[in-house]
Amino acid sequence: MEATPIYETRRLLDEYLLFHYGTADEIMPWSFGPREALDFPVRTVRNLIDSEILPQQARALDLGCAVGRSSFELATFCESVIGIDYSHSFIHAANELKASGFMPYKAAQEGSLTQDLIAHVPADLPRGNVHFEQGDAMNLRTDLGSFDLVHAANLLCRLSEPQKLIARLPELVAPGGQLLLTTPCTWLADFTPPEHWPQGTTRDWLKQHLSTHFTLAAEQDLPFVIREHARKFQWTVAWASRWVRR
Ligand SMILES: C[S@@+](CC[C@H](N)C(=O)[O-])C[C@H]1O[C@@H](n2cnc3c(N)ncnc32)[C@H](O)[C@@H]1O
């Protein structure tokens, strides 16, 4: 598969470091901005997880983990976490954050102006039990095994053939395990050829393809905000769901 070059750029790396690790004031300097849309990579874990059905010593897989914030969040609930992303640049940053707990970066202000910031993994999140690796969610290595929890936030509509990942999910999630999925349903030909888009709603399409092996246990609308520069933001509402493997 061709690399997804946009996720290898410095601009996207800086944007995702801010999205995952920025403080409220760093991301949203406007008091009238949508502050309830902050902390998305935290909420995709904390709002969706059912910790009561997680076994002791749970294994988790975070697909499309980007620069890793959700993987570190998962590590508070699970004994081991594997974060996989196709972007070498994101995985390099995630590994630097794992090793030292911080990483300097620049947030876009306007034009060529930037602000020097430092991404910090919150001190209360474990880092030692998280492993990051570069990989393709449509062609994962065969020896991954199965997981008590699989998290894939805003990944499906960035895949050229999302059906390939969907077909692998019943094997990746152990019986009784949970699948936490979010998607902004932003289908774009740049990422996914239209013949691989859902024909109806993404929710109906996922129900059709997942219901043989999974029960839809919870769903929510989760807003998120990505800062492009100090005066331009993407505000989006993801459809978020928890599925339990039968
Ligand atoms: C929209 S971002 C979401 C990142 C993160 N989960 C979040 O919610 O902030 C999509 C992520 O999927 C990754 N990605 C794209 N294609 C992929 C593939 N084939 N396998 C694994 N990751 C992929 C990108 O590098 C990027 O990090």
The ligand as a MOL file (V3000), in Angstrom:
LIG
                    3D

  0  0  0     0  0            999 V3000
M  V30 BEGIN CTAB
M  V30 COUNTS 27 29 0 0 0
M  V30 BEGIN ATOM
M  V30 1 C -7.7100 10.8510 11.8530 0
M  V30 2 S -6.2270 10.2180 12.5590 0 CHG=1
M  V30 3 C -6.8070 9.6140 14.1370 0
M  V30 4 C -5.6860 9.4340 15.1350 0
M  V30 5 C -6.0860 9.1070 16.5660 0
M  V30 6 N -6.6940 7.8040 16.6940 0
M  V30 7 C -6.9940 10.1680 17.1070 0
M  V30 8 O -8.1900 9.8870 17.3080 0
M  V30 9 O -6.5170 11.2790 17.3320 0 CHG=-1
M  V30 10 C -6.0010 8.7290 11.6130 0
M  V30 11 C -4.7550 7.9440 12.0090 0
M  V30 12 O -4.7500 6.7070 11.3050 0
M  V30 13 C -3.4470 6.4660 10.8310 0
M  V30 14 N -3.5540 5.5580 9.6830 0
M  V30 15 C -3.9170 5.8590 8.4090 0
M  V30 16 N -3.8970 4.7440 7.6490 0
M  V30 17 C -3.5440 3.7200 8.4710 0
M  V30 18 C -3.3290 2.3240 8.2850 0
M  V30 19 N -3.5000 1.7440 7.1010 0
M  V30 20 N -2.9510 1.5840 9.3540 0
M  V30 21 C -2.7500 2.1610 10.5680 0
M  V30 22 N -2.9190 3.4710 10.7980 0
M  V30 23 C -3.3090 4.2370 9.7720 0
M  V30 24 C -2.8860 7.8310 10.5060 0
M  V30 25 O -1.4720 7.8220 10.4300 0
M  V30 26 C -3.4470 8.6460 11.6720 0
M  V30 27 O -2.6010 8.5810 12.7770 0
M  V30 END ATOM
M  V30 BEGIN BOND
M  V30 1 1 1 2
M  V30 2 1 2 3
M  V30 3 1 2 10
M  V30 4 1 3 4
M  V30 5 1 4 5
M  V30 6 1 5 6
M  V30 7 1 5 7
M  V30 8 2 7 8
M  V30 9 1 7 9
M  V30 10 1 10 11
M  V30 11 1 11 12
M  V30 12 1 11 26
M  V30 13 1 12 13
M  V30 14 1 13 14
M  V30 15 1 13 24
M  V30 16 1 14 15
M  V30 17 1 14 23
M  V30 18 2 15 16
M  V30 19 1 16 17
M  V30 20 1 17 18
M  V30 21 2 17 23
M  V30 22 1 18 19
M  V30 23 2 18 20
M  V30 24 1 20 21
M  V30 25 2 21 22
M  V30 26 1 22 23
M  V30 27 1 24 25
M  V30 28 1 24 26
M  V30 29 1 26 27
M  V30 END BOND
M  V30 END CTAB
M  END
